[in-house]
Amino acid sequence: MVPVTVALLLNEVMRDRIKRVFQTLVYIPNFLSWVIMAGILMDILATDGIVNEALGAMGFEAVNFLGNPRVFPWTMIVSDVWKGFGFGTVVYLAALTGIDPGLYEAAMVDGAKRWKQTIYITIPLLMPTIILMGVLALGSVLNAGFDQIYNLYSPIVYETGDIIDTYVYRLGLQQAQYSVGAAVGLFKSVISCIMVILSYILADKLAGYRIF
């Protein structure tokens, strides 16, 4: 939803120079590694960081974003969206350029404002791309981001912050439980294979996407 929303908003920007600036700004985090992003987030989300300073100025208590087991998962979700939504935004902006301008002109003649043009023209014509992006992402749903979690979590948030990859890493390499780690890794690989096949079938059925 975030890439689609941002793409629709950027599409409404009439000045190309401003649009390019915002496209660059939202796409830059996609090029940064999680090592760099982790350092940035640790500074921003520290108890004396800019976010907690802003919360304090508004009268709220400081939040331990990276050390509170309840808050940590939400911090990971938001930071992952922040880093990755720029790529999806560029994809949807490219899809928007393929929409026939004559459709909007005809809608304007019929009295449709920008909101109704978005609802009845833009979103329906974007739907094949939305479906395709969604079903292709299904195949990597279990790859929740080892680099992100490994660089940001700590033992205090293992309870809610662990994912399969970090769990296998700790079992196999840190605790030398190779058999259990291999079993968990094999289970993940089997499920991932099933999800990839399912995503390909759904991409073919719903979006007409085929490799061959």
Contacts in CASP RR format, 6 or more apart in sequence:
PFRMAT RR
TARGET T0000
AUTHOR 0000-0000-0000
METHOD contacts of the structure
MODEL  1
MVPVTVALLLNEVMRDRIKRVFQTLVYIPNFLSWVIMAGILMDILATDGI
VNEALGAMGFEAVNFLGNPRVFPWTMIVSDVWKGFGFGTVVYLAALTGID
PGLYEAAMVDGAKRWKQTIYITIPLLMPTIILMGVLALGSVLNAGFDQIY
NLYSPIVYETGDIIDTYVYRLGLQQAQYSVGAAVGLFKSVISCIMVILSY
ILADKLAGYRIF
2 81 0 8 1.000
2 85 0 8 1.000
3 85 0 8 1.000
3 86 0 8 1.000
3 87 0 8 1.000
3 88 0 8 1.000
3 89 0 8 1.000
3 91 0 8 1.000
3 92 0 8 1.000
4 92 0 8 1.000
4 126 0 8 1.000
4 130 0 8 1.000
6 26 0 8 1.000
6 85 0 8 1.000
6 86 0 8 1.000
6 89 0 8 1.000
7 88 0 8 1.000
7 89 0 8 1.000
7 92 0 8 1.000
7 93 0 8 1.000
7 96 0 8 1.000
8 92 0 8 1.000
8 96 0 8 1.000
8 118 0 8 1.000
8 122 0 8 1.000
10 19 0 8 1.000
10 22 0 8 1.000
10 23 0 8 1.000
10 89 0 8 1.000
10 93 0 8 1.000
11 93 0 8 1.000
11 96 0 8 1.000
11 122 0 8 1.000
12 114 0 8 1.000
13 19 0 8 1.000
13 22 0 8 1.000
23 89 0 8 1.000
23 90 0 8 1.000
23 93 0 8 1.000
26 85 0 8 1.000
26 86 0 8 1.000
26 89 0 8 1.000
27 86 0 8 1.000
27 87 0 8 1.000
27 89 0 8 1.000
27 90 0 8 1.000
29 37 0 8 1.000
29 82 0 8 1.000
29 83 0 8 1.000
29 84 0 8 1.000
29 86 0 8 1.000
30 83 0 8 1.000
30 84 0 8 1.000
30 86 0 8 1.000
30 87 0 8 1.000
32 40 0 8 1.000
32 83 0 8 1.000
33 147 0 8 1.000
34 83 0 8 1.000
34 145 0 8 1.000
34 147 0 8 1.000
34 148 0 8 1.000
34 151 0 8 1.000
35 147 0 8 1.000
35 151 0 8 1.000
37 79 0 8 1.000
37 83 0 8 1.000
37 148 0 8 1.000
37 151 0 8 1.000
38 148 0 8 1.000
38 151 0 8 1.000
38 152 0 8 1.000
39 151 0 8 1.000
41 66 0 8 1.000
41 75 0 8 1.000
41 79 0 8 1.000
41 152 0 8 1.000
42 66 0 8 1.000
42 152 0 8 1.000
43 49 0 8 1.000
44 50 0 8 1.000
44 51 0 8 1.000
45 51 0 8 1.000
45 52 0 8 1.000
45 65 0 8 1.000
45 66 0 8 1.000
45 75 0 8 1.000
46 52 0 8 1.000
47 62 0 8 1.000
47 64 0 8 1.000
51 63 0 8 1.000
51 65 0 8 1.000
52 62 0 8 1.000
52 63 0 8 1.000
55 61 0 8 1.000
55 62 0 8 1.000
55 63 0 8 1.000
56 62 0 8 1.000
63 71 0 8 1.000
64 71 0 8 1.000
65 71 0 8 1.000
65 72 0 8 1.000
65 75 0 8 1.000
66 72 0 8 1.000
66 75 0 8 1.000
66 152 0 8 1.000
66 153 0 8 1.000
66 154 0 8 1.000
66 157 0 8 1.000
67 154 0 8 1.000
67 156 0 8 1.000
67 157 0 8 1.000
68 157 0 8 1.000
69 156 0 8 1.000
69 157 0 8 1.000
69 159 0 8 1.000
69 160 0 8 1.000
69 161 0 8 1.000
70 160 0 8 1.000
72 153 0 8 1.000
72 157 0 8 1.000
72 160 0 8 1.000
72 161 0 8 1.000
73 160 0 8 1.000
73 161 0 8 1.000
75 152 0 8 1.000
76 148 0 8 1.000
76 149 0 8 1.000
76 152 0 8 1.000
76 161 0 8 1.000
79 148 0 8 1.000
79 152 0 8 1.000
80 145 0 8 1.000
80 148 0 8 1.000
83 148 0 8 1.000
88 133 0 8 1.000
91 129 0 8 1.000
91 133 0 8 1.000
92 126 0 8 1.000
92 129 0 8 1.000
92 130 0 8 1.000
95 126 0 8 1.000
95 129 0 8 1.000
96 122 0 8 1.000
96 126 0 8 1.000
99 121 0 8 1.000
99 122 0 8 1.000
99 125 0 8 1.000
103 121 0 8 1.000
103 125 0 8 1.000
104 117 0 8 1.000
104 121 0 8 1.000
107 116 0 8 1.000
107 117 0 8 1.000
107 120 0 8 1.000
107 121 0 8 1.000
108 117 0 8 1.000
112 120 0 8 1.000
128 207 0 8 1.000
128 208 0 8 1.000
129 207 0 8 1.000
131 203 0 8 1.000
131 206 0 8 1.000
131 207 0 8 1.000
132 203 0 8 1.000
132 206 0 8 1.000
132 207 0 8 1.000
132 209 0 8 1.000
135 199 0 8 1.000
135 202 0 8 1.000
135 203 0 8 1.000
135 206 0 8 1.000
135 207 0 8 1.000
136 199 0 8 1.000
136 203 0 8 1.000
136 209 0 8 1.000
137 199 0 8 1.000
138 195 0 8 1.000
138 198 0 8 1.000
138 199 0 8 1.000
138 202 0 8 1.000
139 192 0 8 1.000
139 195 0 8 1.000
139 196 0 8 1.000
139 198 0 8 1.000
139 199 0 8 1.000
140 192 0 8 1.000
140 195 0 8 1.000
141 195 0 8 1.000
142 164 0 8 1.000
142 188 0 8 1.000
142 191 0 8 1.000
142 192 0 8 1.000
142 195 0 8 1.000
143 165 0 8 1.000
143 192 0 8 1.000
144 163 0 8 1.000
144 164 0 8 1.000
144 165 0 8 1.000
145 163 0 8 1.000
145 165 0 8 1.000
146 163 0 8 1.000
146 165 0 8 1.000
146 166 0 8 1.000
146 169 0 8 1.000
149 161 0 8 1.000
149 162 0 8 1.000
149 163 0 8 1.000
149 165 0 8 1.000
149 166 0 8 1.000
150 166 0 8 1.000
150 169 0 8 1.000
153 161 0 8 1.000
153 162 0 8 1.000
153 166 0 8 1.000
162 170 0 8 1.000
164 184 0 8 1.000
164 185 0 8 1.000
164 188 0 8 1.000
165 188 0 8 1.000
167 184 0 8 1.000
168 181 0 8 1.000
168 184 0 8 1.000
168 185 0 8 1.000
168 188 0 8 1.000
171 177 0 8 1.000
171 180 0 8 1.000
171 181 0 8 1.000
171 184 0 8 1.000
172 178 0 8 1.000
172 180 0 8 1.000
172 181 0 8 1.000
172 182 0 8 1.000
200 211 0 8 1.000
203 209 0 8 1.000
203 210 0 8 1.000
204 210 0 8 1.000
END
